[in-house]
Structures are given as C-alpha cells and as structure tokens.
Amino acid sequence: MNVSRKLGILIFCAVPAIVGGGIVYALFHNYAAVLAYEILLLLTAGAFLSR
C-alpha cells in the first residue's frame, strides 16, 4: 500500500472521529464514551493500515 492511500485512509477516518465524537458526546454527555469511540475508530483505522 503506497503512502497516498494510507493518508487517504487516515483522512477518511479523521472526519468520523471529529463529527462522531461530537455526536457521541451529545448522546451520552460523557467523555469516557467519546474516548471509547475514538479508541474503537483508531483500532479500525489501524487494521486497515496494517493490510
């Protein structure tokens, strides 16, 4: 996998991290839930990058 594809995957995952983090906080009013969401998203992005 080349560098431009890896950067594209990171950008593709950055938008849900920002927007999704706000949505999760609005639903649960808890930063622990946002942290769990961000870690799950980071693990998913890491799985795509390791391929």
C-alpha positions in Angstrom: 0.0 0.0 0.0 1.5 3.3 -1.0 1.8 6.5 1.1 -1.1 8.4 -0.6 -3.5 5.5 0.0 -2.5 5.4 3.7 -3.0 9.2 4.0 -6.4 8.8 2.3 -7.5 6.2 4.8 -6.3 8.5 7.7 -8.3 11.4 6.3 -11.3 9.2 5.8 -11.1 8.2 9.5 -10.5 11.7 10.7 -13.9 13.1 9.7 -15.8 10.4 11.6 -13.5 11.0 14.6 -14.4 14.7 14.8 -18.1 14.5 13.8 -18.7 11.2 15.5 -17.0 12.3 18.7 -19.4 15.3 18.9 -22.4 13.0 18.3 -21.3 10.5 20.9 -20.8 13.3 23.5 -24.2 14.8 22.6 -25.9 11.4 23.2 -24.1 10.4 26.4 -22.7 13.6 27.9 -19.7 11.7 28.9 -16.1 11.9 27.7 -15.4 8.3 28.6 -17.9 7.3 25.9 -16.1 9.6 23.4 -12.8 8.0 24.4 -14.1 4.5 23.8 -15.5 5.6 20.4 -12.2 7.2 19.4 -10.2 4.1 20.5 -12.5 1.8 18.5 -12.1 4.1 15.5 -8.3 4.1 15.9 -8.2 0.3 16.1 -10.3 0.1 12.9 -8.1 2.5 11.1 -5.0 0.6 12.3 -6.5 -2.6 10.9 -6.9 -1.0 7.5 -3.4 0.5 7.5 -1.8 -2.8 8.5 -3.1 -4.6 5.4 
